[in-house]
Amino acid sequence: MLPPLKIGTKEIAIPIIQGGMAVKISTAPLAAEVANQGGVGVIGASGMGEEELRQEIREAKSLSNGLIGVNIMVAITQFKNLLRVAFEEKVDFVLAGAGFSRDLFLMAKDTGVEVLPIVSSVKAAQISEKMGAKAVVLESGEAGGHLGTDKPLFFILSQVVKALKIPVIAAGGILHPEDIKKAFREGAQGVQIGTFFAASAESNSHQNWKDYYLQAKPEDVVLIESPAGLPGRAIRNTLIEKVISKGKRYKPKIVKTCQKCLKNCKRNFCILDALILAQRGDVENGLIFSGKRVGEIKEILTVKEIFKKLLSGPEGC
Ligand SMILES: Cc1cc2nc3c(=O)[nH]c(=O)nc-3n(C[C@H](O)[C@H](O)[C@H](O)COP(=O)(O)O)c2cc1C
């Protein structure tokens, strides 16, 4: 059994955090079920409107009395507006990655919401601790989505643990009980898992997306240059072939009107449209973010089954 993790005023019974996943992959049903299992369920807010996020939080809270978080990318123009909604709706945690925000800590003061910065280096982890974070999520190069490092988890984890006094939650390539055990041996006090939950029955990803995950081989998982100015890990498909071959000039047909979703967009393709297309089931023209180890997922499981798999059996934690 994993020891519970106290972060500020919140106690996580089973220190498994479901990674926030945009656009609309981790919504209320997934977050609520993770919270019901004793972990932290996280709504991926990036790409949602303010009222949409408010409704998702309310739905998650109506489905669970457990711990609910909201993940918002610092790189998006809506960052502060969505943050305000998360505070107004009194979620338990706000997680913020794809950039660093000092304002986040100021805005969170006296709200009762705990801030969990998502970092990928010792330096960013130390700044977070100085700014008042009660824990950090350390996301490594194996993770899905936008990446802040190419370093493997078990290369950077012990360095970050040694440099901090606050708990470190390990993210990137966690799929099996032995991965969790190893992370705890290296000093982590919790884990954040994305891809495995994106493939769960409760995930808001389309069935085509889930099938694509099940068929993916290790060599299908590639890094692309995201319009957000960071590397992004995704599964190779028609969109990615075009983005790679046409470079900055590729404009997919699906681009309707630019919603100026990113503070600084590289404009090599429209990431908002591409993520929405994938979430709706167009697995060839959409962007399917995925962790490096997606090939190890062999079946679609419910969240309850995922928790059971991660926590029990001879290798269980
Ligand atoms: C489909 C998908 C979407 C993601 N979206 C976000 C996001 O919106 N914000 C964020 O901070 N991280 C995002 N991530 C990263 C996850 O929250 C998590 O940290 C990461 O997936 C952990 O690695 P794993 O997939 O190997 O478990 C995303 C990951 C995936 C697979």
The ligand as a MOL file (V3000), in Angstrom:
LIG
                    3D

  0  0  0     0  0            999 V3000
M  V30 BEGIN CTAB
M  V30 COUNTS 31 33 0 0 0
M  V30 BEGIN ATOM
M  V30 1 C -3.5010 13.2660 -24.2620 0
M  V30 2 C -2.6610 14.0330 -23.3060 0
M  V30 3 C -2.9630 15.3560 -23.0470 0
M  V30 4 C -2.2210 16.0760 -22.1040 0
M  V30 5 N -2.5680 17.3620 -21.8070 0
M  V30 6 C -1.9210 18.0500 -20.8390 0
M  V30 7 C -2.3470 19.3520 -20.4430 0
M  V30 8 O -3.3280 19.8930 -20.9360 0
M  V30 9 N -1.6240 19.9850 -19.4840 0
M  V30 10 C -0.5380 19.3980 -18.8660 0
M  V30 11 O 0.0850 20.0070 -17.9820 0
M  V30 12 N -0.1390 18.1410 -19.2070 0
M  V30 13 C -0.8090 17.4580 -20.1490 0
M  V30 14 N -0.4310 16.1710 -20.4480 0
M  V30 15 C 0.5810 15.5040 -19.6050 0
M  V30 16 C -0.0900 14.6650 -18.4940 0
M  V30 17 O -0.8240 15.4720 -17.6220 0
M  V30 18 C 0.9260 13.8300 -17.6900 0
M  V30 19 O 1.7840 14.6200 -16.9210 0
M  V30 20 C 1.7610 12.9340 -18.5640 0
M  V30 21 O 0.9660 12.3550 -19.5550 0
M  V30 22 C 2.4420 11.8610 -17.7320 0
M  V30 23 O 3.1210 10.9530 -18.5370 0
M  V30 24 P 2.4720 9.5610 -19.0430 0
M  V30 25 O 1.5230 9.9150 -20.1230 0
M  V30 26 O 3.6420 8.8000 -19.5270 0
M  V30 27 O 1.7870 8.9310 -17.8660 0
M  V30 28 C -1.1380 15.4530 -21.4250 0
M  V30 29 C -0.8320 14.1180 -21.7170 0
M  V30 30 C -1.5740 13.4070 -22.6280 0
M  V30 31 C -1.2380 11.9640 -22.8870 0
M  V30 END ATOM
M  V30 BEGIN BOND
M  V30 1 1 1 2
M  V30 2 1 2 3
M  V30 3 2 2 30
M  V30 4 2 3 4
M  V30 5 1 4 5
M  V30 6 1 4 28
M  V30 7 2 5 6
M  V30 8 1 6 7
M  V30 9 1 6 13
M  V30 10 2 7 8
M  V30 11 1 7 9
M  V30 12 1 9 10
M  V30 13 2 10 11
M  V30 14 1 10 12
M  V30 15 2 12 13
M  V30 16 1 13 14
M  V30 17 1 14 15
M  V30 18 1 14 28
M  V30 19 1 15 16
M  V30 20 1 16 17
M  V30 21 1 16 18
M  V30 22 1 18 19
M  V30 23 1 18 20
M  V30 24 1 20 21
M  V30 25 1 20 22
M  V30 26 1 22 23
M  V30 27 1 23 24
M  V30 28 2 24 25
M  V30 29 1 24 26
M  V30 30 1 24 27
M  V30 31 2 28 29
M  V30 32 1 29 30
M  V30 33 1 30 31
M  V30 END BOND
M  V30 END CTAB
M  END
